[in-house]
Amino acid sequence: MGKYFGTDGFRGEANKGLTADHAYKIGRFLGWYYGREGKKARIVIGKDTRRSSYMFEYSLVGGIVASGADAYLMHVTTTPSVAYIARVDEFDCGIMISASHNPFYDNGIKLINGKGEKMDEGTIAEVEKYLDGEFEVPFAHRENIGCTIDYVSGRNRYIGYLISLGVYSFRGITVALDCANGASWNIAKAVFDALGAKTLVINNHPDGLNINNNAGSTHIEGLQKFVVENGCDVGFAYDGDADRCLCVDEKGNVITGDHILYIYGSYMKDRDKLVGNKVVTTVMSNFGLYKAFDELGIGYEKTKVGDKYVYENMKENGYGIGGEQSGHIIFSKYASTGDGILTSLKMMQVMIGRKKKMSELSEGFTMYPQVLENVRVADKKAAQEDEDVVKAVRQVADTLGDTGRILVRESGTEPVVRVMVEAESAEVCRQMVDLVVNTMKAKGHSIEA
């Protein structure tokens, strides 16, 4: 991770951590960088519903055209739609303005390459050098100044693409959608309606301030209640930029990203379409998922936390499905990034194809209880490598054996070490976490009061 850009773009509170000046300079760099060999660069931009997204959009456009590139505006749309259009319409790069599941006062700038993938680290390093004033880029003049093009047609074409992926008619099925007052509000219902579902939608009235506010995949309790009260067959919740999806079954139970990996992974295996007989997960996937995969004879990869690392593993090995417990699910045959609406369509495909309710599809997977504690420390490396801490972690691992697991990892953004245990009971989880955390504190690594 760089000085400004993390695994999911440049993110911060609008006009504090991330300013309009940052956006202008990013636009200046990209407009110059992709047009520096004398061609007219083309850059496509999308944004979510945050009030500050308009400010960042105009700032980016100002920088892009000042450097001689053309800016194509998809307006309010999802992150995966920008990735899709950047790829199929052969743009030099794409930009998504969003802070995903964060509150409205945060925002972010995500950079996407011409293949619809997250921007490579080398290019991002150059962006950061320019932000720090290490070099200058020239302005365009006269007829070489760029222009702005309304590109809402790109969003409409993406909607058409999603509709084309509907294998079955949804007629006779009642579907609830929670759009988080975010980017999916004007896309998701159109797709489900076109495929014949009776579509009921909540949190689809964005006002610039209510994105993710007690809504969407990070506040799924509202959708749980709505599904039960309205007798829906299934519900889907997206986050602010709709690259995540969590489900709710007809009984109101949450279907996590791990459930989705289990449901679709087993569906692919049964049809002999699970490439390499493997599903790509992160180290934070639930222990119960691995037990379920073992029962089915499905292999798995474990990457670092972040859909970026999931995609890299999938691309390198040609795997078809991977994702995170949070609902970032990647179907590599259809998309180069997590796509919440696509994920919900694939879940509908399994329900209809197997002729089962969502609750029945998840029956073979039992989530293990989990306890996670964050310990603020003076030195993350020292805390993890302390001899007594290492001994405590080993003791927990030996005690759990094949009935659970412990994971100790450092935060990439905070002075925090995360201690997570999964076991067959919450009581055992708590005991094992306490053993490690108390050892850290006893050795003086904790800086908490």
C-alpha positions as CSV (number, residue, x, y, z in Angstrom):
1,M,0.0,0.0,0.0
2,G,1.2,3.5,-0.8
3,K,1.1,6.8,1.0
4,Y,-2.4,7.7,-0.3
5,F,-3.8,4.6,-2.0
6,G,-4.7,1.5,-0.1
7,T,-6.0,-1.8,-1.4
8,D,-9.3,-0.1,-2.4
9,G,-8.2,3.3,-3.7
10,F,-7.5,6.7,-2.1
11,R,-10.0,7.0,0.7
12,G,-10.6,9.6,3.4
13,E,-13.1,12.1,4.8
14,A,-14.1,14.5,2.1
15,N,-12.1,17.7,2.1
16,K,-10.0,16.4,5.0
17,G,-8.1,13.2,4.2
18,L,-9.2,13.4,0.5
19,T,-9.6,16.9,-1.1
20,A,-10.9,18.4,-4.3
21,D,-7.2,19.3,-5.0
22,H,-6.2,15.7,-4.7
23,A,-8.9,14.8,-7.3
24,Y,-7.8,17.5,-9.7
25,K,-4.2,16.4,-9.5
26,I,-5.1,12.8,-10.0
27,G,-7.0,13.8,-13.1
28,R,-4.1,15.9,-14.3
29,F,-1.7,13.0,-14.0
30,L,-4.0,10.4,-15.6
31,G,-4.9,12.7,-18.5
32,W,-1.2,13.3,-19.2
33,Y,0.0,9.8,-18.5
34,Y,-2.3,8.0,-20.9
35,G,-1.9,10.7,-23.6
36,R,1.9,11.2,-23.3
37,E,2.7,9.3,-26.5
38,G,0.7,11.8,-28.6
39,K,-2.7,10.1,-28.6
40,K,-6.0,11.5,-27.2
41,A,-6.6,9.6,-24.0
42,R,-10.1,8.5,-23.0
43,I,-11.1,8.1,-19.4
44,V,-14.5,6.9,-18.0
45,I,-15.8,8.1,-14.7
46,G,-18.6,6.9,-12.4
47,K,-19.7,8.0,-8.9
48,D,-21.9,6.9,-6.1
49,T,-24.6,9.0,-4.4
50,R,-22.5,10.9,-1.8
51,R,-22.9,14.6,-1.9
52,S,-19.2,15.1,-2.2
53,S,-19.0,12.8,-5.3
54,Y,-20.1,15.6,-7.5
55,M,-17.3,17.8,-6.2
56,F,-14.7,15.1,-6.9
57,E,-16.2,14.3,-10.3
58,Y,-15.9,17.9,-11.5
59,S,-12.4,18.2,-10.0
60,L,-11.2,15.0,-11.8
61,V,-12.8,16.2,-15.0
62,G,-11.0,19.6,-14.7
63,G,-7.7,17.9,-14.3
64,I,-8.3,15.3,-17.1
65,V,-9.3,17.8,-19.8
66,A,-6.6,20.3,-18.7
67,S,-4.0,17.6,-19.5
68,G,-5.6,17.0,-22.9
69,A,-7.7,13.8,-22.3
70,D,-11.4,13.3,-22.8
71,A,-13.6,12.5,-19.8
72,Y,-16.6,10.3,-20.3
73,L,-19.2,10.6,-17.5
74,M,-21.4,7.6,-16.5
75,H,-22.8,9.6,-13.6
76,V,-24.3,7.7,-10.7
77,T,-23.4,4.1,-11.3
78,T,-21.7,1.1,-9.7
79,T,-18.0,0.2,-9.4
80,P,-18.4,-3.0,-11.4
81,S,-20.2,-1.1,-14.2
82,V,-17.2,1.2,-14.6
83,A,-14.9,-1.8,-14.7
84,Y,-17.1,-3.4,-17.3
85,I,-17.3,-0.4,-19.5
86,A,-13.6,0.5,-19.2
87,R,-12.9,-3.0,-20.6
88,V,-15.5,-3.5,-23.3
89,D,-15.3,0.1,-24.7
90,E,-11.5,0.1,-24.6
91,F,-10.9,3.1,-22.4
92,D,-7.4,3.9,-21.2
93,C,-8.6,3.7,-17.7
94,G,-11.6,4.1,-15.4
95,I,-12.2,6.0,-12.2
96,M,-14.9,5.3,-9.6
97,I,-15.7,7.9,-7.0
98,S,-16.9,6.0,-3.9
99,A,-16.0,5.1,-0.3
100,S,-17.9,1.8,-0.7
101,H,-19.6,0.9,2.7
102,N,-18.3,4.0,4.6
103,P,-20.6,6.8,5.8
104,F,-21.5,9.6,3.5
105,Y,-18.9,12.1,4.8
106,D,-16.1,9.8,3.5
107,N,-15.3,9.3,-0.1
108,G,-12.7,7.6,-2.3
109,I,-11.1,7.5,-5.7
110,K,-10.7,4.0,-7.2
111,L,-8.5,3.6,-10.3
112,I,-9.3,0.9,-12.8
113,N,-7.1,-0.1,-15.8
114,G,-8.2,-0.6,-19.3
115,K,-8.8,-4.3,-18.6
116,G,-11.3,-3.5,-15.9
117,E,-8.9,-4.5,-13.1
118,K,-7.6,-2.5,-10.2
119,M,-4.7,-0.2,-11.3
120,D,-1.2,-1.7,-11.0
121,E,1.0,-0.6,-8.2
122,G,3.6,0.9,-10.5
123,T,1.2,3.4,-12.0
124,I,-0.3,4.2,-8.6
125,A,3.3,4.9,-7.3
126,E,3.7,7.4,-10.1
127,V,0.4,9.1,-9.2
128,E,1.6,9.4,-5.7
129,K,4.9,11.0,-6.7
130,Y,2.9,13.6,-8.7
131,L,0.6,14.3,-5.7
132,D,3.8,14.9,-3.6
133,G,5.1,17.4,-6.2
134,E,8.1,15.3,-7.3
135,F,7.5,16.3,-11.0
136,E,5.2,18.4,-13.1
137,V,3.1,17.5,-16.1
138,P,2.3,19.9,-19.0
139,F,-1.0,21.6,-19.7
140,A,-2.8,21.0,-23.0
141,H,-3.4,24.1,-25.2
142,R,-5.8,25.2,-27.9
143,E,-7.3,22.3,-29.8
144,N,-5.5,19.8,-27.6
145,I,-7.5,20.6,-24.5
146,G,-9.8,17.7,-23.7
147,C,-13.6,17.6,-23.7
148,T,-16.4,16.0,-21.5
149,I,-18.8,13.5,-22.9
150,D,-22.1,12.3,-21.3
151,Y,-21.8,8.6,-21.3
152,V,-25.0,7.4,-19.5
153,S,-25.3,5.0,-22.5
154,G,-22.5,3.0,-20.9
155,R,-24.5,2.5,-17.7
156,N,-27.5,1.4,-19.8
157,R,-25.3,-1.1,-21.8
158,Y,-24.1,-2.5,-18.5
159,I,-27.7,-3.0,-17.4
160,G,-28.3,-4.9,-20.7
161,Y,-25.3,-7.0,-20.0
162,L,-26.6,-8.1,-16.6
163,I,-30.0,-8.9,-18.0
164,S,-28.3,-11.1,-20.7
165,L,-26.8,-13.2,-17.9
166,G,-30.2,-14.2,-16.6
167,V,-30.3,-17.9,-17.4
168,Y,-33.8,-18.4,-16.1
169,S,-37.0,-16.3,-15.9
170,F,-37.6,-14.9,-12.4
171,R,-41.4,-14.9,-13.0
172,G,-43.4,-15.9,-9.9
173,I,-40.5,-15.1,-7.5
174,T,-40.7,-12.2,-5.0
175,V,-37.3,-10.6,-4.5
176,A,-36.4,-7.9,-2.0
177,L,-33.5,-5.5,-2.7
178,D,-31.7,-3.2,-0.3
179,C,-29.8,-0.6,-2.4
180,A,-28.2,1.1,0.6
181,N,-29.3,4.5,-0.9
182,G,-26.2,4.0,-3.1
183,A,-25.1,3.4,-6.6
184,S,-27.4,0.4,-7.3
185,W,-30.6,2.4,-6.7
186,N,-31.3,3.0,-10.4
187,I,-29.8,-0.2,-11.7
188,A,-30.7,-3.3,-9.6
189,K,-34.5,-3.1,-9.9
190,A,-34.4,-2.6,-13.6
191,V,-32.5,-5.8,-14.0
192,F,-34.8,-7.9,-11.8
193,D,-37.9,-6.4,-13.3
194,A,-36.6,-7.2,-16.8
195,L,-36.1,-10.8,-15.8
196,G,-39.7,-11.1,-14.5
197,A,-39.3,-10.9,-10.7
198,K,-41.8,-9.2,-8.4
199,T,-39.2,-6.7,-7.1
200,L,-39.6,-4.9,-3.8
201,V,-37.0,-2.3,-3.0
202,I,-35.9,-0.5,0.2
203,N,-33.3,2.2,0.7
204,N,-33.5,3.5,-2.9
205,H,-34.1,7.2,-2.2
206,P,-30.6,8.7,-2.0
207,D,-30.3,12.3,-0.8
208,G,-26.5,12.6,-0.7
209,L,-26.4,12.0,3.1
210,N,-28.1,8.7,3.7
211,I,-25.8,6.3,1.8
212,N,-25.2,3.2,4.0
213,N,-27.1,4.9,6.8
214,N,-28.7,1.9,8.6
215,A,-29.0,0.3,5.2
216,G,-27.3,-2.1,2.8
217,S,-25.0,-5.0,3.4
218,T,-23.4,-3.6,6.5
219,H,-26.8,-3.0,8.2
220,I,-28.7,-6.1,6.9
221,E,-31.1,-6.3,9.8
222,G,-33.5,-4.0,8.0
223,L,-33.7,-6.4,5.0
224,Q,-34.1,-9.4,7.3
225,K,-37.2,-7.9,8.8
226,F,-38.5,-6.7,5.4
227,V,-38.1,-10.2,3.8
228,V,-40.1,-11.9,6.6
229,E,-42.8,-9.3,6.9
230,N,-43.4,-9.2,3.1
231,G,-43.2,-12.9,2.5
232,C,-40.3,-12.6,0.0
233,D,-38.6,-15.6,-1.4
234,V,-35.1,-14.0,-1.1
235,G,-33.5,-10.7,-0.4
236,F,-30.2,-9.1,-1.6
237,A,-28.3,-6.3,0.1
238,Y,-25.7,-4.2,-1.6
239,D,-23.2,-1.7,-0.3
240,G,-22.7,1.9,-1.4
241,D,-21.0,1.2,-4.7
242,A,-22.6,-2.3,-5.2
243,D,-19.4,-4.3,-5.5
244,R,-20.7,-6.4,-2.5
245,C,-23.8,-8.5,-2.0
246,L,-25.1,-10.4,1.0
247,C,-28.3,-12.4,0.9
248,V,-31.3,-13.0,3.2
249,D,-33.2,-16.3,2.9
250,E,-36.9,-16.6,3.1
251,K,-36.7,-17.2,6.9
252,G,-34.8,-14.0,7.4
253,N,-31.4,-15.6,8.0
254,V,-28.3,-13.9,6.7
255,I,-26.4,-15.6,3.8
256,T,-22.8,-14.3,4.0
257,G,-20.1,-14.2,1.4
258,D,-18.8,-17.5,2.7
259,H,-22.3,-19.0,2.2
260,I,-22.3,-17.7,-1.3
261,L,-18.9,-19.3,-2.1
262,Y,-20.2,-22.6,-0.7
263,I,-23.5,-22.5,-2.6
264,Y,-22.1,-21.5,-5.9
265,G,-18.9,-23.5,-5.5
266,S,-20.9,-26.7,-5.0
267,Y,-23.2,-25.8,-7.8
268,M,-20.3,-25.5,-10.2
269,K,-18.7,-28.7,-9.0
270,D,-21.9,-30.6,-9.6
271,R,-21.9,-29.4,-13.2
272,D,-18.2,-30.2,-13.7
273,K,-17.5,-26.4,-14.1
274,L,-15.4,-25.7,-11.0
275,V,-12.0,-24.9,-12.6
276,G,-9.2,-26.7,-10.8
277,N,-11.8,-28.0,-8.3
278,K,-10.9,-24.9,-6.2
279,V,-12.6,-21.8,-4.7
280,V,-10.5,-18.8,-3.7
281,T,-11.0,-17.4,-0.2
282,T,-9.2,-15.1,2.1
283,V,-7.7,-16.0,5.5
284,M,-10.8,-14.4,7.1
285,S,-13.3,-17.0,5.7
286,N,-15.0,-19.0,8.3
287,F,-13.5,-22.3,9.5
288,G,-16.9,-23.9,8.8
289,L,-16.5,-23.1,5.1
290,Y,-13.4,-25.2,4.9
291,K,-15.0,-28.0,6.8
292,A,-17.9,-27.9,4.3
293,F,-15.6,-27.9,1.3
294,D,-13.7,-30.8,2.8
295,E,-16.9,-32.8,3.0
296,L,-17.7,-32.0,-0.7
297,G,-14.1,-32.7,-1.9
298,I,-13.7,-29.1,-3.0
299,G,-10.2,-27.6,-2.7
300,Y,-9.5,-23.9,-1.8
301,E,-6.9,-21.2,-1.8
302,K,-6.4,-18.7,1.0
303,T,-5.2,-15.2,0.2
304,K,-4.6,-12.1,2.2
305,V,-7.6,-10.0,3.1
306,G,-8.8,-7.9,0.1
307,D,-10.7,-8.7,-3.1
308,K,-7.6,-7.4,-4.9
309,Y,-5.6,-10.5,-3.7
310,V,-8.5,-12.8,-4.4
311,Y,-8.6,-11.6,-8.0
312,E,-4.8,-11.8,-8.5
313,N,-4.9,-15.5,-7.4
314,M,-7.9,-16.2,-9.6
315,K,-6.2,-14.6,-12.6
316,E,-2.9,-16.4,-12.1
317,N,-4.5,-19.8,-11.8
318,G,-7.6,-19.5,-14.0
319,Y,-10.1,-20.1,-11.1
320,G,-13.7,-19.3,-11.7
321,I,-15.0,-18.1,-8.3
322,G,-13.5,-16.5,-5.2
323,G,-14.4,-13.9,-2.7
324,E,-14.7,-12.6,0.9
325,Q,-17.0,-13.2,3.7
326,S,-18.1,-9.5,3.4
327,G,-19.7,-10.2,0.1
328,H,-17.1,-9.3,-2.4
329,I,-17.6,-12.2,-4.8
330,I,-15.8,-12.5,-8.1
331,F,-17.1,-14.6,-11.0
332,S,-14.1,-14.4,-13.4
333,K,-16.0,-15.6,-16.5
334,Y,-18.3,-12.6,-16.2
335,A,-16.4,-9.8,-14.4
336,S,-13.0,-8.6,-13.3
337,T,-14.2,-7.3,-10.0
338,G,-16.7,-8.0,-7.2
339,D,-20.2,-7.3,-8.5
340,G,-23.1,-7.3,-6.1
341,I,-25.9,-7.4,-8.7
342,L,-24.2,-10.1,-10.7
343,T,-23.7,-12.1,-7.4
344,S,-27.5,-11.8,-6.7
345,L,-28.2,-13.0,-10.3
346,K,-26.0,-16.1,-9.8
347,M,-27.7,-16.9,-6.5
348,M,-31.1,-16.7,-8.3
349,Q,-29.7,-19.1,-10.9
350,V,-28.8,-21.7,-8.3
351,M,-32.2,-21.4,-6.5
352,I,-34.1,-21.9,-9.7
353,G,-31.7,-24.4,-11.2
354,R,-31.8,-26.6,-8.1
355,K,-35.5,-25.9,-7.4
356,K,-34.6,-25.1,-3.8
357,K,-35.2,-22.3,-1.4
358,M,-32.2,-20.3,-0.3
359,S,-32.4,-21.7,3.2
360,E,-32.1,-25.2,1.7
361,L,-29.1,-24.3,-0.4
362,S,-27.1,-23.3,2.7
363,E,-27.9,-26.4,4.8
364,G,-24.6,-28.1,4.3
365,F,-22.6,-25.2,5.7
366,T,-22.5,-24.4,9.4
367,M,-20.8,-21.2,10.5
368,Y,-18.4,-21.6,13.4
369,P,-18.7,-19.1,16.3
370,Q,-16.0,-16.5,16.0
371,V,-14.5,-14.0,18.4
372,L,-12.3,-11.2,17.1
373,E,-10.4,-8.7,19.3
374,N,-8.3,-5.8,18.2
375,V,-5.4,-5.0,20.4
376,R,-3.8,-1.5,20.1
377,V,-0.1,-2.0,20.3
378,A,3.1,0.2,20.3
379,D,4.8,-2.1,17.8
380,K,2.9,-4.6,15.6
381,K,5.9,-6.6,14.7
382,A,7.2,-6.8,18.2
383,A,3.9,-7.8,19.6
384,Q,3.4,-10.7,17.2
385,E,7.0,-12.0,17.4
386,D,7.3,-11.9,21.2
387,E,8.4,-15.3,22.4
388,D,5.6,-15.7,24.9
389,V,2.9,-14.5,22.5
390,V,4.1,-17.0,19.9
391,K,4.0,-19.7,22.5
392,A,0.4,-18.7,23.5
393,V,-0.7,-18.8,19.9
394,R,0.9,-22.2,19.4
395,Q,-0.9,-23.4,22.6
396,V,-4.2,-22.3,21.2
397,A,-3.6,-24.0,17.9
398,D,-2.6,-27.2,19.5
399,T,-5.7,-27.1,21.8
400,L,-8.1,-26.5,19.0
401,G,-6.5,-29.1,16.6
402,D,-8.9,-29.7,13.8
403,T,-11.9,-28.3,15.7
404,G,-11.1,-24.7,15.1
405,R,-8.4,-22.2,14.3
406,I,-6.6,-19.1,15.4
407,L,-5.5,-16.2,13.2
408,V,-3.3,-13.3,14.4
409,R,-2.6,-10.6,11.9
410,E,-1.8,-6.9,11.9
411,S,-4.0,-4.1,10.5
412,G,-2.7,-2.4,7.4
413,T,-4.0,1.0,8.5
414,E,-4.0,1.1,12.3
415,P,-1.6,0.3,15.2
416,V,-3.6,-2.8,15.8
417,V,-3.1,-6.6,16.0
418,R,-6.2,-8.6,15.4
419,V,-6.6,-11.9,17.3
420,M,-9.4,-14.1,15.9
421,V,-10.5,-17.6,17.0
422,E,-13.1,-19.8,15.5
423,A,-14.2,-22.9,17.4
424,E,-17.3,-25.1,18.0
425,S,-18.5,-22.8,20.9
426,A,-18.4,-19.1,21.6
427,E,-17.1,-19.9,25.1
428,V,-14.0,-21.7,23.7
429,C,-13.4,-18.9,21.3
430,R,-13.5,-16.3,24.1
431,Q,-11.1,-18.4,26.3
432,M,-8.6,-18.9,23.5
433,V,-8.6,-15.2,22.4
434,D,-8.2,-14.1,26.0
435,L,-5.2,-16.3,26.4
436,V,-3.3,-14.6,23.6
437,V,-4.6,-11.0,24.3
438,N,-3.7,-11.2,28.0
439,T,-0.2,-12.5,27.1
440,M,0.3,-9.4,24.9
441,K,-0.9,-7.1,27.6
442,A,1.2,-8.8,30.3
443,K,4.3,-8.3,28.1
444,G,3.6,-4.6,27.8
445,H,2.7,-4.5,24.1
446,S,-0.8,-3.0,24.6
447,I,-1.1,0.8,24.5
448,E,-4.8,0.7,25.6
449,A,-5.8,2.4,28.8
